[in-house]
Every structure is written in C-alpha cells, then in structure tokens.
C-alpha cells in the first residue's frame, strides 16, 4: 500500500470518528491587524474566546513597539543556536528578568514551551531516574516522558498520596505536573506535591504555562524547576525554565531541544521583556483584576482563565461550536485524544481584553446553544 493511500484511509477513519480537525483563519479586526478578541472567521464577525493571550498583551502598544525596536537593532532572526552563533544581549536580559520574576537563581530560554518540557525531561530523566507524571499533564510533558531514558509512572490526577507511594525506595526521581491543567482549568496541589518531594528528595518540575494567577508558593527546601511560556499571558512566543544555576548549566550542556535549535527571534524576546514589565507594574495588576472579573461573570471563583463546558461526544461538541459561531462567538471544540472519550467539550479562554458586554453575550449564547446540555467538569 502506498503512503498516499494509507494516509487517505487514515483520514477517512479520523473523519468517521468525529475527530477531524481543520485549520481556521482568524483575521483580527483591530487596528493594524494586531491580535484582538474581535475578528472574522469564515466570513463572519466574531468575538474570540479561543486565544491564550490572557492579558491582551500581544496587542499592547508597548509590546509592539519593543518588538519593532528589537527588529530594527538586531534583525528578524537570531542567526543560529546560541551555542553556535552566540547570543544576543537581549536573550540574557530576558533570562535575568524571568529568574527574578520566578525567584530563581537562573533561567534559560527555549524556542517554545513544548521544547522546554522536552529539554528538561530528556536531559534529567536518565536511566537511573523515575519520572512521576500526572495523568492529565500536557502533551509536551507526555512526549518528554516518552523520549526520556527514565522509567515513567503515571499517577492519578492531582493525587499526592499516590506520588508518595510511587517514590518509596527510589534514589533519584522527578515529579512533573502542570500548575494549571490546560483542558480543565483546575490547579495542581503544588504545596502538597512539594512536601512529598522534600520527604523523598525528588525534583519537582512545574509547568506554569497557564498559571496566570500564580500565587506565592511555599517551596522552601524543595528542589524545583519552573517551566513557563512567553506565548500565553506574555503575548509573545517561546518558553523558559527557571531554577538553580547548576541545573540550568546542565540543561545548557545536555538539553537537545536547546542545543540543536535556533534561538528565539529578537522581536519575540523584545516583546516578552516589555510584556513582563507591564505584568509586574500597576497596569498588570489592573489587567489581572479585569481578567478575574470576566471569569467570574461566567463561572464565579474558577481558578484560571480556562473554562471547560463538557457536552459529551465529539459530534455534540462540534455542533455546539458551529451554533456559537452562528451567534458571533468563536469557541473551539476539544475532542479526543486531547480529552478522554465521552468528555468532548467547549474550551473557553477568558482575556482581560474582553469587555463585560462580550462576556455577557457569550453567557447568553451558551444558554441558547446548549440549553440543558450545558455542564462542566
């Protein structure tokens, strides 16, 4: 059988299962074409509740200006991997700022958050290591575990007691978890996991990609690496790892997804630096307050901007997305394998860029489109 025929048959299987995916264009309607929550999808004007630009910083004048200034000074590309062609001073400046933000000794940039997780888990997950991974961790963590030489055990979702049992008798171990889980929007019991790691001498790796409200954690005495992204609430692109200097040095020398890839562009780094400055200012606090208020309009007290509405099977989720699109709201349907069978859902992501009227409009559209089917995980 030829590869083309095999691909056609596999495509038909995916289509029949209700899991067919297609790329949609979203054309922002903001001035200059910058990202906004308003745009056009399939010829229809919509409000998007699909973006991870939680604070609206991708279209902030300061981040745009910083990206433009970086391009004018350093050009559009980084030239090569940083260990080959050298680093731009901008990369080091952002790494120092990220380390300060995360109260860590050092930080290291990766081209994406996905690459950061791959780098950490494959570099540190050696053959004498056990990796304990939450069953609902992000795909980048799953793939990092698969690529690592370590043994891997998957523990029940947010269950520190299960981790405690897994770690008994282990001399070298890593516990890895999302801080906020990307499909359910719930939060991990980080302090409980940290206590378990302290007791067993395990390294705690936390992926904070979606942890926009990240509150202060008591990680005293815990060896920890904090993985983050520039592409969510910092409105740019890229990933990073923050932690002890010795571990960062080891990643520089052994993490293949850092060593063998071109560095992030100056524009991405400049924009992220500006966004981080905004986030840590009074304006950033106001944006977080606005985001919190928008979340509470739909689901009061929910701990993150990710709000799932479970509708059941694949067809029901796709139909719900289409009905919302007709009402002027772009909300993606999430289906297996991203979520377990029978739990296909609408994944709503809130932004500080949404107005109260837009969120209230979504609430009404959900009632009309889903009726009695509306539920949540």
C-alpha positions in Angstrom: 0.0 0.0 0.0 1.4 3.4 -0.9 1.9 6.1 1.7 -0.7 8.3 0.0 -3.4 5.6 0.0 -2.6 4.8 3.7 -2.9 8.5 4.5 -6.3 8.8 2.7 -7.7 5.7 4.6 -6.4 7.1 7.9 -8.0 10.4 7.2 -11.3 8.7 6.5 -11.1 6.9 9.8 -10.5 10.1 11.7 -13.4 11.8 9.8 -15.7 8.9 10.6 -14.8 9.1 14.3 -15.8 12.7 14.6 -12.3 13.9 15.3 -11.4 15.6 12.1 -9.5 18.8 12.5 -9.1 21.7 10.1 -7.2 24.9 10.4 -9.4 28.0 10.6 -8.3 31.5 9.7 -8.9 34.2 12.3 -8.5 37.6 10.9 -8.2 40.2 13.6 -10.3 43.3 13.1 -8.1 45.6 15.3 -6.1 48.5 14.0 -3.1 47.4 12.0 -4.2 43.8 12.1 -2.8 43.1 15.6 -4.4 40.4 17.7 -7.6 41.4 19.4 -10.6 39.4 20.6 -12.6 40.6 17.7 -12.1 39.3 14.2 -13.5 37.4 11.2 -13.9 33.6 11.0 -15.3 32.0 7.8 -16.6 35.4 6.7 -18.5 36.0 10.0 -17.6 38.7 12.5 -17.0 37.1 15.9 -15.7 37.6 19.4 -12.9 35.0 20.0 -12.8 33.0 23.3 -10.1 30.8 21.9 -6.9 32.7 22.5 -4.4 32.2 25.3 -3.5 35.9 25.2 -5.0 36.1 28.7 -4.0 39.7 29.4 -4.3 41.1 25.9 -0.6 41.9 25.8 0.0 40.7 22.3 -1.6 43.9 21.0 -0.3 46.2 23.7 1.4 49.3 22.2 4.5 48.8 24.4 5.0 45.2 23.3 4.5 46.1 19.7 7.0 48.9 20.0 9.5 46.7 21.8 9.3 44.1 19.1 9.7 46.7 16.4 12.8 48.2 18.1 14.4 44.8 18.5 14.0 44.1 14.8 15.5 47.4 13.9 18.5 46.8 16.1 19.1 43.0 15.8 17.2 42.0 12.6 14.5 39.4 12.2 16.3 36.3 13.2 18.8 35.0 15.9 21.1 33.5 13.3 21.5 30.1 14.8 21.6 28.2 18.0 23.0 30.3 20.8 25.9 27.9 21.4 26.9 28.2 17.8 26.4 31.8 16.7 26.5 33.5 20.0 23.6 35.0 22.0 22.1 38.4 21.7 22.3 40.6 24.8 18.5 40.7 24.8 18.3 37.0 25.5 20.4 37.3 28.6 18.4 40.3 29.8 15.1 38.4 29.5 16.6 35.4 31.3 17.7 37.6 34.2 14.2 39.2 34.4 12.5 35.8 34.3 14.7 34.5 37.0 13.9 37.5 39.2 10.2 37.1 38.5 10.2 33.4 39.4 12.5 34.0 42.5 15.1 31.6 40.9 18.8 31.7 40.6 18.9 31.4 36.8 16.6 31.0 33.8 17.1 29.6 30.3 15.1 30.4 27.2 13.8 27.7 24.8 12.1 28.4 21.4 8.8 27.1 22.7 7.3 25.9 26.0 6.9 22.4 24.3 10.7 22.4 23.7 11.3 23.4 27.3 9.5 20.4 28.7 11.2 18.1 26.2 14.6 19.5 27.1 14.1 19.2 30.9 12.7 15.7 30.9 15.1 14.2 28.4 18.2 15.8 29.9 17.4 15.0 33.5 15.3 11.8 33.0 18.3 9.5 32.8 18.3 5.7 33.0 18.6 5.6 36.8 15.6 8.0 37.3 11.9 7.6 37.9 9.6 10.2 36.5 6.1 10.5 38.1 3.7 12.3 35.8 0.1 13.5 36.4 -2.3 11.6 34.1 -3.7 14.9 32.8 -0.4 16.6 32.0 0.1 18.5 28.8 1.2 16.7 25.7 4.7 18.2 25.9 5.2 16.6 29.2 3.8 13.3 27.9 6.2 13.4 24.9 9.1 14.4 27.2 8.5 11.4 29.4 8.3 9.1 26.3 11.6 10.4 24.9 13.4 10.2 28.3 15.5 7.2 29.2 13.9 7.2 32.6 11.2 4.8 33.9 7.9 6.6 33.9 4.9 6.1 36.2 1.6 8.0 35.7 -0.2 8.9 38.8 -4.0 9.7 39.3 -4.9 13.3 38.7 -3.7 15.6 41.5 -3.0 12.8 43.9 0.0 13.5 46.2 -0.6 10.3 48.2 -0.2 8.2 45.0 3.1 10.1 44.3 4.2 9.4 47.9 3.7 5.7 47.3 5.5 5.7 44.0 8.6 7.4 45.4 9.2 5.0 48.2 12.6 3.3 47.8 13.6 5.5 44.8 17.0 7.1 45.0 16.5 9.5 42.1 13.1 10.8 41.0 11.3 13.6 39.2 7.7 14.6 39.9 6.3 16.6 37.0 2.9 18.4 36.9 1.1 21.2 35.2 0.3 24.0 37.6 -3.0 24.7 35.8 -4.3 21.9 33.6 -4.9 23.1 30.0 -8.1 21.3 29.3 -9.9 21.5 32.6 -8.5 24.8 34.0 -8.1 23.2 37.5 -5.0 23.7 39.6 -2.5 21.1 41.0 -1.9 20.7 44.7 1.6 22.1 44.4 2.4 22.6 48.1 1.3 19.1 48.9 3.4 17.7 46.0 6.4 19.8 47.2 6.1 18.3 50.6 6.2 14.8 49.2 9.2 15.7 47.0 11.1 17.1 50.0 10.4 14.0 52.0 11.8 11.7 49.2 14.5 14.1 47.8 12.7 14.2 44.4 13.0 17.1 41.9 9.6 18.9 41.4 9.1 20.2 37.8 6.1 22.6 37.5 4.8 23.6 34.1 3.3 27.1 34.8 2.3 27.9 31.2 -1.3 28.7 32.1 -0.8 29.8 35.7 -1.7 33.5 35.1 -2.9 34.0 38.7 0.2 32.1 40.2 0.0 32.8 43.9 3.1 32.6 46.2 4.0 29.0 46.9 5.9 27.7 49.9 8.6 25.7 48.2 11.2 26.1 50.9 13.6 23.2 50.9 12.2 21.7 47.7 14.4 21.3 44.6 12.3 22.7 41.9 12.4 23.7 38.2 9.6 26.1 36.9 8.8 25.8 33.2 7.0 28.7 31.7 6.0 30.1 28.4 6.2 33.6 26.7 3.3 32.7 24.4 0.3 32.9 26.8 -0.2 35.9 29.1 3.1 37.5 28.0 1.7 37.8 24.4 4.9 36.7 22.6 6.4 33.3 21.7 8.9 31.0 23.4 9.5 29.1 26.6 11.8 29.0 29.6 13.0 27.1 32.6 13.9 28.8 35.9 15.7 27.2 38.8 19.1 26.5 40.4 22.2 27.6 38.5 23.7 24.1 38.4 20.6 22.6 36.8 20.4 25.4 34.3 24.1 24.8 33.4 23.3 21.1 32.9 20.4 21.9 30.6 22.6 24.3 28.5 25.0 21.3 28.0 22.6 18.4 27.6 19.1 19.6 26.6 18.9 18.7 22.9 15.9 21.0 22.3 18.1 23.9 23.4 21.4 22.9 21.9 20.2 22.0 18.4 17.7 24.7 17.5 17.8 28.3 16.5 17.2 30.8 19.3 14.1 32.9 19.6 13.9 35.9 17.4 14.8 39.4 18.7 11.2 40.5 18.2 9.8 37.7 20.4 12.3 38.4 23.1 11.8 42.2 23.0 8.1 41.8 23.2 8.3 39.4 26.1 10.6 41.7 28.0 8.1 44.6 27.6 5.2 42.4 28.5 6.9 41.2 31.7 7.5 44.8 32.7 3.8 45.5 32.2 2.7 42.4 34.1 4.8 43.4 37.1 3.5 47.0 37.1 0.3 48.6 38.4 -1.2 48.2 34.9 -0.5 44.5 35.1 -2.4 44.3 38.4 -5.3 46.1 36.8 -5.3 43.7 33.9 -5.3 40.7 36.2 -8.3 42.2 38.1 -10.2 42.7 34.9 -9.5 39.1 33.8 -10.7 37.9 37.2 -13.9 39.8 36.9 -14.5 38.4 33.4 -14.0 34.8 34.6 -16.5 35.4 37.5 -19.1 36.5 35.0 -19.2 33.0 33.6 -18.0 30.8 36.5 -17.6 32.6 39.8 -14.5 31.6 41.7 -13.0 29.4 38.9 -9.2 29.4 39.5 -8.0 30.0 35.9 -9.0 31.6 32.6 -9.6 28.2 31.1 -13.3 27.3 31.5 -14.4 23.9 30.1 -18.0 23.1 29.3 -18.4 19.4 28.8 -21.0 18.4 26.2 -20.3 14.7 25.7 -19.5 13.1 22.4 -17.5 14.6 19.5 -20.4 15.5 17.3 -22.1 17.4 20.1 -19.0 19.5 20.7 -18.6 20.3 17.0 -22.3 21.2 16.7 -22.1 23.5 19.7 -19.1 25.3 18.2 -21.0 25.8 15.0 -24.0 27.1 16.8 -21.9 29.6 18.8 -20.2 30.7 15.6 -23.6 31.5 14.1 -24.2 33.7 17.1 -20.9 35.5 16.7 -18.7 33.7 19.2 -15.6 31.6 18.4 -15.2 28.9 20.9 -13.2 25.7 19.9 -14.4 22.2 20.3 -11.9 19.9 22.1 -12.2 16.2 21.4 -10.2 13.0 22.0 -7.3 12.4 22.1 -6.9 15.8 23.8 -9.5 14.8 26.3 -10.9 11.4 27.4 -13.6 9.7 25.3 -17.1 11.0 26.2 -15.8 14.3 27.6 -15.6 16.4 24.4 -16.1 20.0 25.4 -16.1 23.6 24.6 -12.9 25.2 25.9 -13.5 28.8 26.7 -10.5 31.0 27.4 -11.1 34.4 29.0 -9.0 37.5 28.4 -8.6 40.9 30.1 -9.2 42.2 26.6 -12.9 41.0 26.7 -15.5 43.6 27.6 -18.2 42.9 30.1 -20.7 43.1 27.3 -18.8 40.5 25.3 -18.7 38.0 28.2 -22.4 38.6 29.0 -23.2 38.0 25.3 -21.3 34.7 25.4 -23.2 33.6 28.5 -26.5 34.2 26.7 -25.3 32.5 23.6 -24.3 29.4 25.6 -27.7 29.2 27.2 -29.3 29.4 23.7 -26.9 27.0 22.0 -26.6 24.4 24.8 -29.8 24.6 26.9 -30.0 21.6 29.2 -26.8 20.1 27.8 -24.6 22.7 29.5 -22.4 21.2 32.2 -18.8 21.4 33.3 -16.1 19.2 34.6 
